Amino acid sequence: MFLLKYISDIKLREQIGASTNKVEAYNRFSKWLFFGGDGIISENNPEEQEKRIKYNDLVANAVIFQNVCDITLTLWELSKEGYVFSKEDIVMLSPYLTMYIKRFGDYMIDLEDVPQPIEGDIPV
């Protein structure tokens, strides 16, 4: 029954296709962030495999969060300068940016550096 509905309902096909594309984009992004081994987990221990997957998801979600914050702040600054965006423009943006990320760069942790607070009052 589902296949018949899928074949006959174009909106359902578009919705499933869009959802599939989002999941595949996340998986590509997550694999890009995976350090070493081209995303292949060489451990046979299920607990170690689960840990590596969870750590990779944690890093991916942190980078996505930072990308969303950066995009939102940039859009807010541009809108203050007079640029106008439509929903169609914003829908085309993706939090899976990799251009400015140094995967294997040198990162220093400064525990004294307080991050900028999240702007909750930015009109979106």
C-alpha positions in Angstrom: 0.0 0.0 0.0 2.8 2.4 0.9 4.5 1.9 -2.5 1.3 2.6 -4.4 0.8 5.8 -2.3 4.5 6.7 -2.8 4.2 6.3 -6.6 0.9 8.3 -6.9 1.7 11.1 -4.4 4.3 13.6 -5.7 4.3 15.6 -2.5 5.1 12.5 -0.5 8.0 11.7 -2.8 9.4 15.2 -2.5 9.1 15.1 1.3 10.9 11.7 1.5 13.5 12.8 -1.0 14.2 16.1 0.9 14.5 14.2 4.2 16.8 11.6 2.7 19.0 14.4 1.3 19.3 16.0 4.7 20.3 12.8 6.3 22.9 12.0 3.6 24.3 15.6 3.9 24.7 15.1 7.6 26.4 11.7 7.1 28.8 13.2 4.5 29.6 16.0 6.9 30.1 13.7 9.9 32.3 11.4 7.8 34.4 14.4 6.7 35.0 15.3 10.3 36.0 11.7 11.3 39.7 11.7 12.1 41.7 9.0 10.4 40.8 5.8 8.6 38.3 7.4 6.1 35.5 6.9 8.6 36.2 3.2 9.0 36.2 2.0 12.6 38.8 -0.7 12.9 37.8 -1.9 16.4 35.8 -5.1 16.8 34.7 -4.2 20.3 31.1 -2.9 20.1 31.6 -0.6 23.1 34.6 1.1 21.4 32.7 1.4 18.1 29.8 3.0 19.9 32.1 5.4 21.7 33.8 6.5 18.4 30.4 7.0 16.7 29.1 9.1 19.7 32.3 11.2 19.9 32.2 11.9 16.2 28.5 12.9 16.5 29.4 15.2 19.4 32.1 16.9 17.3 29.8 17.1 14.3 27.0 18.7 16.4 29.4 21.2 18.0 30.7 22.3 14.5 27.1 22.5 13.2 26.1 24.6 16.2 29.0 27.0 15.6 28.2 27.2 11.9 24.5 28.1 12.7 25.6 30.7 15.2 28.0 32.2 12.6 25.5 32.2 9.8 22.8 33.7 12.0 25.1 36.5 13.2 26.2 37.2 9.6 22.6 37.4 8.4 21.7 39.6 11.3 24.6 42.0 10.5 23.6 42.1 6.8 20.0 42.8 7.6 21.1 45.7 9.8 22.9 47.0 6.7 19.7 46.9 4.8 19.9 43.6 3.0 16.6 41.7 2.8 16.3 37.9 2.8 13.4 35.8 1.8 12.6 32.4 3.3 13.6 30.8 0.0 17.1 32.4 0.4 17.6 31.2 4.0 16.3 27.7 3.2 19.2 27.3 0.8 21.8 27.8 3.5 23.4 24.8 5.1 25.1 24.3 8.5 27.4 21.6 7.0 30.1 24.1 6.0 33.6 22.8 5.8 35.5 25.6 4.0 36.8 27.4 7.1 37.4 24.3 9.3 40.9 23.1 9.9 40.3 19.4 10.6 43.9 18.6 11.4 45.0 22.1 12.6 46.5 23.2 15.8 43.9 23.9 18.4 44.7 25.5 21.7 42.2 25.3 24.6 42.1 28.5 26.6 39.9 27.9 29.6 40.1 31.6 30.5 38.5 32.7 27.2 34.8 33.2 27.8 32.8 32.5 24.6 30.5 35.2 23.2 27.0 34.8 24.6 24.3 33.4 22.3 22.1 36.2 21.0 18.6 35.2 21.8 17.1 38.4 20.6 18.1 38.1 17.0 15.0 38.3 14.8 15.0 35.4 12.4 
